[in-house]
Amino acid sequence: MEITIRNIGNSKGIVLPKPLLAQAHLEGELTADIHVIDGAIVVRKSHKSPRQGWAQAAAALVSQGDDALIMGEFGNASDEDLQW
């Protein structure tokens, strides 16, 4: 398959056909991993979790004492009487 390399500002870009994305299991993905291997551009499904690092970041906030509630316990004064 031959595709056109397009000018995009100071960069270049390509449009990947939907069937090609489907074959690579990239259809519907918002990100992908891209590498150059032996002179070939290789695009693969990203294996990084969307929330990777969140647990460590939360633990760092707790260790710094920066985990206090911003809005208080209840968003509305009348919510205090509700049973959960």
N, C-alpha and C positions, 0 to 999 in steps of 0.2 A: 504494500500500500504506500502510495506517495502522498505527502501532505505539503501544504504551503507553509513556509516560515514567514510570519508577518512581523512588520515593524510595530512596536508598541512603545512610543516615546523613544528613549535611548536604549531600550531592550528589544528582544525578539520574542515571539510567542507562537504557539501552535494550538490548533483546536483539535481535540481528540474526539473522534466520532463516538456516539453513544454505544454502538455495538462493541467497539473496542474496549470502552470502559466497563461494559457488562462482562466481557470475557475476563477482564482483570479483577473483577469483583470490586470495582471502584464506583459503580453507579450509585449516586446518592451520597457519596462521601464528600466532605467539605475540605479535607486535607489529605495529603499523601506524602510518602517519603520519596525523594528523588536523589539519585546518585549517578556518577559516571563510572562505569566499569568497563575496562578495556576499550575505551573510546565510544562506548554506547551509553546513551542516556536511559536509565532504568527508573521507571515509576512503579512504586509498590504501595499497597495498602498500608497505612500507618498502623503501627502496633502500639503506639503510645495511647494510654488511657486519657480520655478527656479531662479527668480530674486528677491526673498524676501530680503528686506533690502537695495536694491539698491537706492531707493528714499531717505532713511534716510542717507545713506553714501554720496550721492551727496549733500544733504543739509548741511551735516557736512563740506564737502570740501568748499562749498560756504561761510559758516560762518567763516571759517578759512582763506578765501581769497586765497585758493589754487585751484581755478578753471580757471586759465588763460590758453589760448591756447598754446600748446607746439610748434606747427609748424607754428604759425601765422595764419592769416586769409585764405591764399591761399596756397595750396600745391605746385603749380607751378607758377612761375612768370607770365607766359602767361595767366593763368586762370583769372587774375584780370580784363581783358577786356571782359570776357564772360557775357552774359545776362542770368539771372536765372529766 
